[in-house]
Amino acid sequence: MEVEQKRSLALGIIIAVVIIFAVIYFFWGTLINKGTIQIIADPPFTVEVFGDENFTCENSPCEIRQKTGLKDLILSKEGYKIIITEADVGLWRTTLLDIDFELIPKIAKTDSAPENENEVKYNLVMDDGGGMQKLVKENSGSGIAIVYFQKPLVDAKIFGSKNKALILSKAGSVADVYEIDIREKTRNKISDENLKNVTDGTWSYDGKYFVFEKENSNHLWLFNSGSKAAKQLAVSSGVKKTSWVYNGGLVFVTDQGYKSESESGKYGENYIRLMDVKSVTTFIVGVYHPDEDSYTRVELTDKISKMPDELIATGNGQNIYFKSGEEIFQIILRKF
């Protein structure tokens, strides 16, 4: 009898311990072993915790309580690209995520397009006092010299911007090319033969790069003012179908075919390799990145129906405008 009582007592103790541990485990899993994911983003948006539930965030910051550990998150917002990320949730701690949704670009008609804010016109005129030729800003009224030329340049073409200008002067079979630093008021003679046949070109905002067309070439070329050398690009459209943005990228539109690259990099995942053949289906909008010597494609929900006559990108890269005859189209790349 005494043995039976001891067995019952032991069984009762075991059952009690199991219940206590079950209660502790329940409270640990549901109430104690948790942290907070705090998401700052433009509301409304939804958050899916992979393998768990979905949350709708109407306000920012949006706080989500989760068990500790590494969580895979899928964030979505109507009209924007889906973002897949992760959060390491710590015990009784707040993990902060600052999310910037990327707009899915769409093409729409618009009434007007901005002017190229980086393009500045300059003239070569004779200085009455010194008898030398000087470079001045067109319509400035002051006639203040940026640089002087003791021997006047003949039949000169000037490609100017706020920070730099390129002057091409041809006298018979001889061609001279000068790079002008507008801020420093200095000139530098360039010996690269590729620049002696420039027909059109534009400078990047920082004055580091000059993209240009040249005679007897179907491709665009790029002059690097740091190395003082020019190289051929893979883009075969004209300068009018390109536009620089502040970060140094060159936006372009082309009817070339392309192949998607598998790797990702500094500028996302849409890396491409342009082909020397025309596409039979569509035109693409892309960005050339001189610092990487790479090309990326701008994803569009609508296809461009015909090659535009001119492309203008705002310096901040938020909007791209296409001019096709009398029609103007706008691509919004980002909203604030």
C-alpha positions as CSV (number, residue, x, y, z in Angstrom):
1,M,0.0,0.0,0.0
2,E,2.8,2.3,0.9
3,V,4.6,1.5,-2.4
4,E,1.4,2.4,-4.3
5,Q,1.2,5.7,-2.5
6,K,4.8,6.6,-3.3
7,R,4.2,5.7,-7.0
8,S,1.1,7.9,-7.1
9,L,3.0,10.7,-5.4
10,A,5.9,10.4,-7.8
11,L,3.5,10.3,-10.8
12,G,1.7,13.4,-9.4
13,I,5.0,15.3,-9.0
14,I,6.0,14.4,-12.6
15,I,2.6,15.5,-13.9
16,A,2.8,18.7,-11.9
17,V,6.3,19.4,-13.2
18,V,5.2,18.7,-16.8
19,I,2.3,21.1,-16.4
20,I,4.5,23.8,-14.8
21,F,7.0,23.5,-17.7
22,A,4.2,23.5,-20.2
23,V,2.8,26.7,-18.7
24,I,6.2,28.3,-18.6
25,Y,6.9,27.2,-22.2
26,F,3.5,28.6,-23.2
27,F,4.1,32.0,-21.6
28,W,7.7,32.0,-22.8
29,G,6.7,31.4,-26.4
30,T,3.6,33.6,-26.5
31,L,4.5,36.5,-24.1
32,I,8.1,36.5,-23.0
33,N,10.4,35.3,-25.8
34,K,9.6,38.2,-28.1
35,G,11.0,41.3,-29.5
36,T,9.6,44.1,-31.7
37,I,10.3,44.9,-35.4
38,Q,9.8,48.6,-36.1
39,I,9.4,49.5,-39.7
40,I,9.7,53.1,-41.0
41,A,8.2,53.4,-44.5
42,D,5.6,55.3,-46.5
43,P,2.2,53.9,-45.5
44,P,0.1,52.1,-46.2
45,F,2.0,48.8,-46.8
46,T,1.8,45.2,-45.9
47,V,4.3,42.9,-44.2
48,E,4.4,39.2,-44.5
49,V,6.5,37.3,-42.0
50,F,7.6,34.2,-43.9
51,G,5.9,31.2,-42.3
52,D,3.8,33.3,-40.1
53,E,1.0,35.9,-40.5
54,N,0.5,39.0,-42.6
55,F,0.3,42.5,-41.2
56,T,-1.2,45.7,-42.7
57,C,0.6,48.9,-41.7
58,E,-1.5,52.0,-41.9
59,N,0.9,54.2,-40.0
60,S,4.7,54.7,-39.8
61,P,6.5,53.5,-37.8
62,C,4.7,50.2,-37.8
63,E,5.5,47.9,-34.9
64,I,5.2,44.1,-35.2
65,R,5.8,41.7,-32.2
66,Q,7.6,38.5,-33.1
67,K,9.5,35.7,-31.5
68,T,13.2,36.1,-31.2
69,G,15.4,34.9,-34.1
70,L,16.0,35.7,-37.7
71,K,12.8,36.5,-39.6
72,D,12.4,36.7,-43.4
73,L,10.1,39.6,-44.4
74,I,8.2,40.4,-47.6
75,L,7.1,44.0,-47.8
76,S,4.7,45.2,-50.5
77,K,3.0,48.4,-51.5
78,E,0.6,49.0,-54.4
79,G,2.4,50.5,-57.4
80,Y,5.9,49.8,-55.9
81,K,8.4,46.9,-56.2
82,I,8.2,44.1,-53.6
83,I,11.1,44.2,-51.0
84,I,12.4,41.0,-49.5
85,T,14.5,41.5,-46.4
86,E,15.3,40.0,-43.0
87,A,15.2,41.2,-39.3
88,D,17.2,39.7,-36.4
89,V,14.7,39.9,-33.5
90,G,16.3,40.2,-30.1
91,L,14.8,39.4,-26.8
92,W,12.8,42.4,-25.5
93,R,14.5,44.6,-28.0
94,T,13.4,46.7,-31.0
95,T,14.8,46.0,-34.4
96,L,14.5,49.1,-36.7
97,L,14.1,48.8,-40.5
98,D,14.1,51.9,-42.6
99,I,12.4,50.9,-45.9
100,D,12.4,53.0,-49.1
101,F,9.9,51.5,-51.6
102,E,11.0,51.8,-55.2
103,L,8.3,53.0,-57.6
104,I,7.4,50.8,-60.6
105,P,8.0,53.2,-63.5
106,K,5.1,53.9,-65.9
107,I,5.0,56.0,-69.0
108,A,2.4,58.7,-69.3
109,K,1.8,61.7,-71.6
110,T,2.6,65.2,-70.3
111,D,2.3,68.7,-71.6
112,S,5.9,70.0,-71.1
113,A,9.4,68.9,-70.4
114,P,12.2,70.8,-68.5
115,E,15.2,72.2,-70.2
116,N,18.6,70.7,-69.7
117,E,19.8,72.6,-66.6
118,N,23.4,71.6,-67.1
119,E,23.8,72.9,-70.6
120,V,25.4,76.4,-70.8
121,K,26.4,78.3,-74.0
122,Y,29.7,80.1,-74.5
123,N,31.2,82.2,-77.2
124,L,34.7,83.1,-78.4
125,V,35.2,86.8,-78.8
126,M,38.1,89.2,-79.3
127,D,39.2,91.2,-76.2
128,D,39.5,94.8,-77.2
129,G,42.1,95.6,-74.6
130,G,44.5,92.8,-74.9
131,G,44.0,91.8,-78.5
132,M,43.5,88.2,-77.7
133,Q,40.6,85.9,-78.1
134,K,38.6,85.1,-74.9
135,L,35.9,82.6,-73.9
136,V,32.9,84.2,-72.3
137,K,29.4,83.0,-71.2
138,E,26.8,83.8,-73.9
139,N,24.4,86.6,-73.1
140,S,26.2,87.3,-69.8
141,G,26.5,91.0,-70.6
142,S,29.7,91.4,-68.6
143,G,32.1,89.9,-71.1
144,I,34.3,88.6,-68.3
145,A,36.9,86.2,-69.7
146,I,37.0,82.6,-68.5
147,V,40.2,81.8,-70.4
148,Y,42.3,83.5,-73.1
149,F,43.8,82.3,-76.4
150,Q,46.7,84.2,-77.8
151,K,46.3,82.6,-81.2
152,P,42.6,82.9,-82.1
153,L,40.8,79.6,-82.7
154,V,39.2,79.1,-86.1
155,D,35.8,77.4,-86.9
156,A,35.4,76.5,-83.2
157,K,32.7,74.2,-81.8
158,I,31.9,74.7,-78.1
159,F,30.2,72.1,-75.9
160,G,29.5,73.7,-72.6
161,S,28.2,73.0,-69.2
162,K,28.2,74.7,-65.8
163,N,31.6,73.2,-64.8
164,K,33.3,72.3,-68.1
165,A,33.5,73.1,-71.7
166,L,35.1,71.3,-74.7
167,I,36.4,73.4,-77.6
168,L,37.1,71.8,-80.9
169,S,38.9,74.1,-83.5
170,K,39.7,72.9,-87.0
171,A,42.1,74.8,-89.3
172,G,42.4,72.8,-92.5
173,S,43.5,69.3,-91.7
174,V,44.7,70.3,-88.2
175,A,42.3,70.0,-85.2
176,D,43.0,71.3,-81.7
177,V,40.9,70.2,-78.7
178,Y,40.8,72.1,-75.4
179,E,39.2,71.1,-72.1
180,I,38.1,74.2,-70.1
181,D,37.6,74.2,-66.4
182,I,35.0,76.9,-65.9
183,R,35.4,77.2,-62.1
184,E,39.2,77.2,-62.1
185,K,39.4,79.3,-65.3
186,T,42.0,77.0,-66.8
187,R,42.5,75.3,-70.1
188,N,44.1,72.0,-71.0
189,K,45.0,70.8,-74.5
190,I,43.8,67.3,-75.2
191,S,45.8,65.0,-77.5
192,D,43.3,62.1,-77.8
193,E,42.6,61.6,-81.5
194,N,39.0,60.5,-80.9
195,L,38.0,64.0,-79.7
196,K,39.2,65.6,-83.0
197,N,36.1,64.5,-84.8
198,V,33.3,65.3,-82.3
199,T,30.0,66.1,-83.8
200,D,27.9,66.4,-80.6
201,G,28.4,65.9,-76.9
202,T,27.4,66.7,-73.3
203,W,29.2,66.9,-70.0
204,S,28.2,65.2,-66.7
205,Y,27.2,67.5,-63.9
206,D,30.5,67.1,-62.0
207,G,32.5,67.7,-65.2
208,K,34.3,64.4,-65.0
209,Y,32.8,62.8,-68.1
210,F,32.0,63.9,-71.6
211,V,29.8,61.7,-73.7
212,F,30.0,62.3,-77.5
213,E,29.3,61.3,-81.0
214,K,32.1,61.3,-83.6
215,E,32.4,61.0,-87.3
216,N,32.5,57.5,-88.8
217,S,31.2,55.8,-85.6
218,N,27.8,54.3,-84.8
219,H,28.6,54.2,-81.1
220,L,28.8,56.8,-78.4
221,W,32.1,57.6,-76.9
222,L,33.1,58.7,-73.3
223,F,36.0,61.1,-72.4
224,N,37.3,60.8,-68.9
225,S,38.8,64.1,-67.8
226,G,40.7,62.3,-65.1
227,S,42.6,60.0,-67.4
228,K,42.4,62.4,-70.4
229,A,41.4,59.5,-72.6
230,A,38.3,58.5,-74.5
231,K,36.8,55.1,-75.1
232,Q,33.9,53.6,-77.1
233,L,30.7,52.7,-75.3
234,A,28.3,49.9,-76.1
235,V,25.4,52.3,-76.7
236,S,24.7,53.0,-80.3
237,S,22.0,55.7,-80.0
238,G,22.9,59.4,-80.4
239,V,23.7,62.0,-77.7
240,K,20.2,63.5,-78.0
241,K,18.9,60.2,-76.7
242,T,21.0,60.4,-73.5
243,S,20.9,62.6,-70.4
244,W,23.1,62.8,-67.3
245,V,21.9,62.7,-63.7
246,Y,23.5,64.0,-60.6
247,N,25.0,60.7,-59.4
248,G,27.1,60.4,-62.6
249,G,24.8,58.0,-64.4
250,L,24.0,58.4,-68.1
251,V,20.4,57.6,-68.9
252,F,19.9,56.4,-72.5
253,V,17.2,54.9,-74.7
254,T,18.1,52.5,-77.5
255,D,16.6,50.0,-79.9
256,Q,19.5,47.6,-79.3
257,G,19.0,44.1,-78.1
258,Y,20.4,43.1,-74.8
259,K,21.2,40.1,-72.5
260,S,20.5,40.1,-68.8
261,E,23.5,39.5,-66.6
262,S,23.2,37.1,-63.6
263,E,25.1,39.1,-61.1
264,S,23.9,42.1,-59.0
265,G,26.0,45.1,-57.9
266,K,26.1,48.6,-56.6
267,Y,23.1,49.6,-58.8
268,G,20.8,46.8,-58.2
269,E,20.0,43.6,-60.1
270,N,19.0,44.6,-63.6
271,Y,22.5,44.5,-65.1
272,I,22.6,44.0,-68.9
273,R,25.0,43.6,-71.8
274,L,24.0,45.6,-74.9
275,M,24.3,43.8,-78.2
276,D,25.3,45.3,-81.6
277,V,22.0,44.2,-83.1
278,K,18.6,45.9,-83.2
279,S,15.7,44.6,-81.1
280,V,12.7,43.6,-83.2
281,T,10.3,43.9,-80.4
282,T,10.9,47.0,-78.3
283,F,13.1,50.0,-77.1
284,I,14.7,50.0,-73.7
285,V,15.6,52.7,-71.2
286,G,18.9,52.1,-69.4
287,V,21.6,53.7,-67.4
288,Y,25.4,53.6,-68.0
289,H,27.5,53.8,-64.9
290,P,31.0,55.1,-65.7
291,D,32.4,54.3,-62.2
292,E,31.6,50.6,-62.8
293,D,31.7,50.7,-66.7
294,S,28.4,48.8,-66.4
295,Y,24.8,49.1,-67.8
296,T,21.5,48.6,-66.0
297,R,18.0,48.4,-67.4
298,V,15.1,50.6,-66.1
299,E,12.1,48.3,-65.6
300,L,8.9,49.7,-67.3
301,T,5.4,48.4,-67.1
302,D,4.6,50.0,-70.5
303,K,6.7,49.6,-73.6
304,I,8.0,52.5,-75.6
305,S,6.1,52.4,-79.0
306,K,8.7,54.3,-81.0
307,M,12.2,55.7,-80.7
308,P,12.0,59.3,-79.2
309,D,13.7,62.2,-80.8
310,E,15.2,63.5,-77.6
311,L,15.6,62.4,-74.0
312,I,15.8,64.7,-70.9
313,A,16.3,63.4,-67.4
314,T,16.0,65.6,-64.4
315,G,19.3,65.9,-62.5
316,N,18.0,64.1,-59.5
317,G,17.0,61.1,-61.6
318,Q,13.4,61.1,-60.5
319,N,11.8,61.8,-63.9
320,I,12.7,61.0,-67.6
321,Y,11.1,62.9,-70.4
322,F,10.8,61.7,-74.1
323,K,10.1,64.0,-77.0
324,S,8.6,62.3,-80.1
325,G,7.5,64.9,-82.6
326,E,4.9,67.1,-80.8
327,E,4.3,64.5,-78.1
328,I,6.0,64.4,-74.7
329,F,6.1,61.4,-72.4
330,Q,7.2,61.2,-68.8
331,I,8.5,58.3,-66.8
332,I,8.4,58.8,-63.0
333,L,11.1,56.8,-61.4
334,R,10.7,57.9,-57.8
335,K,8.3,59.7,-55.6
336,F,9.0,61.4,-52.3
